[in-house]
Amino acid sequence: MKSKIVLLGPPGAGKGTQAEIMSNKLGFTRLSTGDMLREAVRNGTELGKKAKTYMDAGGLVPNEIIIGMMKEKIEGLSGAYLLDGYPRTIEQADALATIVDIDLAINIDVADEVLVDRLTKRRSCPKCNAVYHLANKPPKKAGICDACGAELYQRDDDKEETVKNRLAVYHKNTQPLIDYYRKKGVLTVIPSDGDINEIFETVKKAIQ
Ligand code: AP5
């Protein structure tokens, strides 16, 4: 079984959704740079203050901030883990390669047209980071997280204009990582336009 996994894919592809299932059902430790940064913003830390401006504009937080933060976190891990949202630039991928040999990069692939709907109708849990969609995956009780009972919220960067910028930033900076991991022989591409649980079955096969 593969145990050092990177999840690639545009904003809204379903990285967080699949990461949550992989963590719950297969026991992977999940490191999400987006969740870490949002928590830092909520707590008003120095990192959060620096990151907020970039995140609100739909841009990337600078490599020098992210690479150091992730090095420390990854070196503290043991067992099987997956990285959700890291790396996002070639420079981040090169830095990661100095710490660990990634054995699987899963590119969750979706057309841009689908992503705007997914993101503008997404609702997230600030406490346990569970992810919902108003139509595709609604919570059992409107506005409340099924898993922990916290009140759901809409992310600041899920407004339509910011989403469009995030997509442009993805195509310029992160999409080249698909070829990067293909050349290393560890890439799997999984279309994400079907049922969430069926996609997870495909993810599971890729991991075995
Ligand atoms: P981050 O939080 O990583 O955002 P992202 O990559 O833009 O991805 P998202 O979380 O928006 O989407 P997702 O693919 O996880 O989709 P989800 O599962 O939620 O990063 C946020 C910001 O932090 C960045 O913009 C940047 O500023 C900064 N940052 C983070 N990492 C960084 C790094 N390494 N370097 C620099 N800066 C960094 O699904 C989306 C919606 O679709 C949900 O509503 C879900 O329910 C629904 N859905 C999922 N799958 C399906 C399906 N199969 N069918 C129908 N609906 C579905």
Residues whose N, C-alpha, C, O or C-beta is under 5 A from the ligand:
A	BS01	AP5	G9 P10 P11 G12 A13 G14 K15 G16 T17 Q18 T33 G34 D35 L37 Y54 M55 G58 G59 L60 V61 I66 D84 G85 Y86 P87 R88 R118 L119 K121 R122 R123 V131 Y132 H133 N136 K137 S192 G194 D195 I196
